[in-house]
Amino acid sequence: MRGFDTLIGQEAVVKRLQQAINSGRVAHAYLITGAPGSGKKTLALAFAQALFCQNRENSACGHCRNCSRIEAGNHPDVTIVEPKTGRLRIDQIRRLKEKFALQAYEGTWKIGMIIDAETMTAAAANSLLKLLEEPSGRAVIMLLSVGPSMLLPTIVSRCQIIPMRRLSRLRIASFLEDEYQLSPETAMVVAGLADGRLGQAIEMASTDKLVWKDRVLAMVTSESGRGLEALRLAAMLDTEPDAIEFSLQVLTAWLRDLLLVASGCAEEVVVHQDHHNQLLAESGKYDESPIRQAILQVEDARRALQAHANRRLTLDALLYQMADLTSFSRVSEVYKYGKSSRG
């Protein structure tokens, strides 16, 4: 699949952008919104390819010189601006403005793509506002953000908003079965974890993240020695920090599933359908209160890690408590460690 063809389940927004190209009414600014992994960047790149493609009208062939360079990130008239150390800064926006002040190197379009636009500093946002107030020629700015509320209203008002829709679990699972040859059971679990975001599901299916799903579930379903298993898992995650966020996501989904099963929800509703029997057995051991408290503690641990708390201590404390959910009936102070230089 190429260009817009890669946007599974986003037919409405694709049609809207194709009509804009066909009618010659391409806006100067678009705000593409959606959760992480919902396909915002994929849509923005496909739109850029459609504007530059040498072989297809209103879409992209995916293999001409322009399409290939846009996909590789080295087309001279397409500028991608991404956060540095977590923020988009004024010097980055100024460089974009300088490029927009020049003639296009090739063709007639100039495109600026601002990733995670909600991370702009106040100075960067005000600088961008001036650029939006003075559109020129065939220049398009695409802002990618989790939602309009994260940006200045004056910026949002100058953009056409393109919302990415969440896909149904069944549609994502079907796609994963066809494209990645996942079993129906695994595909449904991955689709549940992705929560409507196809990009997130693809990342899980095409990397080794599913190995960490199995490791987390092995710990929470262990018949004995869960404390030791928890500390082993913490040690492994300490050496693989890129797997921590996904593992916490799996853990949160497991706790949520326990609540759903305990309240009598059908198997189709839970994420970890492949462990439904274990969920039934575990849900009968605890009241709702410690499970809810455990979910809050996972969020506390996530925030602590983002604030650069000691990674190993935070993981040890959280996962060891997970070995016995009744411990969460006692509010813990385990995350109030001093900050460490180790992330």
HUSULFEN-V737849 format. One record per backbone hydrogen bond with DSSP energy under -1.0 kcal/mol. NH is the residue of the N-H (numbers start at 0). CO is the residue of the C=O. If there is no record, write none. Layout:
NH:CO / NH:CO
This chain:
4:1 / 5:2 / 6:3 / 7:5 / 9:6 / 13:9 / 14:10 / 15:11 / 16:12 / 17:13 / 18:14 / 19:15 / 20:16 / 21:17 / 22:18 / 24:19 / 29:140 / 30:159 / 31:142 / 32:161 / 33:144 / 37:34 / 42:38 / 43:39 / 44:40 / 45:41 / 46:42 / 47:43 / 48:44 / 49:45 / 50:46 / 51:47 / 52:48 / 67:63 / 68:64 / 69:65 / 70:66 / 71:67 / 73:68 / 77:74 / 78:110 / 80:112 / 83:86 / 86:83 / 87:118 / 91:88 / 92:88 / 93:89 / 94:90 / 95:91 / 96:92 / 97:93 / 98:94 / 99:95 / 100:96 / 101:98 / 109:137 / 110:76 / 111:139 / 112:78 / 113:141 / 114:80 / 116:143 / 118:115 / 119:116 / 120:87 / 124:120 / 125:121 / 126:122 / 127:123 / 128:124 / 129:125 / 130:126 / 131:127 / 132:128 / 138:136 / 139:109 / 140:27 / 141:111 / 142:29 / 143:113 / 144:31 / 149:146 / 150:147 / 155:151 / 156:152 / 157:154 / 158:155 / 159:28 / 161:30 / 163:32 / 166:195 / 171:167 / 172:168 / 173:169 / 174:170 / 175:171 / 176:172 / 177:173 / 178:174 / 179:175 / 181:175 / 186:182 / 187:183 / 188:184 / 189:185 / 190:186 / 191:187 / 192:188 / 193:189 / 194:190 / 196:193 / 198:36 / 199:36 / 200:196 / 201:197 / 202:198 / 203:199 / 204:200 / 205:201 / 210:207 / 212:208 / 213:209 / 214:210 / 215:211 / 216:212 / 217:213 / 218:214 / 219:215 / 220:216 / 228:224 / 229:225 / 230:226 / 231:227 / 232:228 / 233:229 / 234:230 / 235:231 / 236:232 / 237:233 / 242:239 / 243:240 / 246:242 / 247:243 / 248:244 / 249:245 / 250:246 / 251:247 / 252:248 / 253:249 / 254:250 / 255:251 / 256:252 / 257:253 / 258:254 / 259:255 / 260:256 / 261:257 / 262:258 / 263:260 / 264:259 / 268:265 / 272:270 / 274:271 / 275:272 / 278:274 / 279:275 / 280:276 / 281:277 / 282:278 / 284:281 / 291:287 / 292:288 / 293:289 / 294:290 / 295:291 / 296:292 / 297:293 / 298:294 / 299:295 / 300:296 / 301:297 / 302:298 / 303:299 / 304:300 / 305:301 / 306:302 / 307:304 / 308:303 / 313:309 / 314:310 / 315:311 / 316:312 / 317:313 / 318:314 / 319:315 / 320:316 / 321:317 / 323:320 / 326:323 / 327:324 / 328:325 / 329:326 / 335:332 / 339:307
